[in-house]
Amino acid sequence: MLQDYIHAVDDGEARLARLEQQIEELLPSWSMTPVVEAVQAMRGVGLAVAVTVVAEVGDFSRFANPRQLMAYLGLVPSEHSSGQSVRRGGITKAGNALARRVLIEGAWTYRMQARVS
């Protein structure tokens, strides 16, 4: 049973490597390549995250300000208010789930100190 799980992990890693290679091969011909490269400049954002975010968001200029982009991604705090009482909660999770997930994973990487390993 353990060996079966090990094979499943190995197969998943091989599939991931094939998909990343295909993305790298197709990226130079994509019109959004400069945007993907710019997004990769952020720490914690690799090729797969950058391509996913750019593919999901599309044209970043359609958002008038960063607040609109964050609302689209569902990365704004929820709010429960009544009269003078204002309570803020966790992120709304009302936007694009795939882009939000990869950005949050990148943020977890950013949280750690950069070091050479």
C-alpha positions in Angstrom: 0.0 0.0 0.0 2.8 2.4 0.9 4.5 1.7 -2.4 1.3 2.5 -4.2 1.2 5.9 -2.5 4.9 6.5 -3.4 4.1 5.8 -7.1 1.2 8.2 -6.9 3.4 11.0 -5.6 6.1 10.2 -8.2 3.4 10.3 -11.0 2.1 13.6 -9.8 5.5 15.1 -9.7 6.3 13.9 -13.2 3.0 15.3 -14.5 3.7 18.7 -12.8 7.2 18.8 -14.4 5.7 18.0 -17.9 3.1 20.8 -17.5 5.7 23.3 -16.3 7.8 22.4 -19.3 4.9 23.0 -21.7 4.2 26.3 -20.1 7.8 27.4 -20.5 7.8 26.4 -24.1 4.5 28.2 -24.9 5.2 31.3 -22.8 7.4 33.3 -25.3 4.6 33.3 -27.9 2.0 34.5 -25.5 1.1 38.2 -25.7 1.0 38.5 -21.8 4.6 37.3 -21.4 5.9 40.8 -20.2 3.1 40.8 -17.5 4.0 37.3 -16.4 7.7 38.4 -16.0 6.6 41.5 -14.0 4.5 39.4 -11.7 7.4 37.0 -11.1 9.4 39.9 -9.7 7.5 39.5 -6.4 9.1 37.2 -3.9 7.2 33.9 -3.5 5.8 34.1 -7.1 7.2 31.6 -9.5 6.3 30.8 -13.1 3.2 28.7 -12.3 1.8 31.3 -9.9 2.5 34.2 -12.3 1.0 32.4 -15.3 -2.1 31.4 -13.3 -2.7 34.9 -11.9 -2.2 36.6 -15.3 -4.5 34.0 -17.1 -7.2 34.5 -14.5 -7.1 38.3 -14.2 -6.4 39.1 -17.8 -5.8 42.8 -18.4 -4.8 44.4 -15.1 -5.6 47.9 -16.6 -9.3 47.2 -16.4 -9.1 47.9 -12.7 -9.1 51.6 -11.8 -7.2 51.0 -8.5 -5.7 48.2 -6.5 -8.7 48.1 -4.2 -10.9 46.9 -7.2 -8.3 44.2 -8.1 -8.3 43.0 -4.5 -12.1 42.9 -4.5 -12.0 40.9 -7.7 -9.7 38.4 -6.1 -11.7 38.2 -2.9 -8.7 39.4 -0.8 -10.6 42.1 1.1 -11.8 41.8 4.7 -15.4 41.0 5.4 -17.3 43.6 7.4 -20.3 43.4 9.7 -21.6 46.8 10.6 -24.7 48.2 12.2 -25.0 51.8 13.3 -21.7 52.8 15.0 -20.5 49.2 15.3 -18.0 48.0 12.7 -16.6 44.5 12.9 -14.1 43.3 10.3 -13.5 39.6 9.7 -11.4 37.4 7.4 -11.1 37.7 3.7 -14.4 37.5 1.8 -13.5 34.7 -0.6 -16.1 36.1 -3.0 -13.8 36.6 -6.0 -11.7 34.4 -8.3 -10.8 31.3 -6.2 -8.0 30.0 -8.3 -6.0 33.2 -8.5 -6.6 33.8 -4.8 -5.4 30.3 -3.9 -2.1 30.7 -5.8 -1.5 34.2 -4.4 -2.0 33.0 -0.8 0.4 30.1 -1.4 2.9 32.6 -2.7 2.3 34.8 0.4 3.1 31.9 2.7 6.5 31.7 0.9 7.0 35.4 1.2 6.4 35.2 5.0 9.6 33.3 5.4 13.0 34.9 5.3 14.9 34.6 2.0 18.0 32.5 2.4 20.3 30.4 0.3 19.8 26.7 0.8 
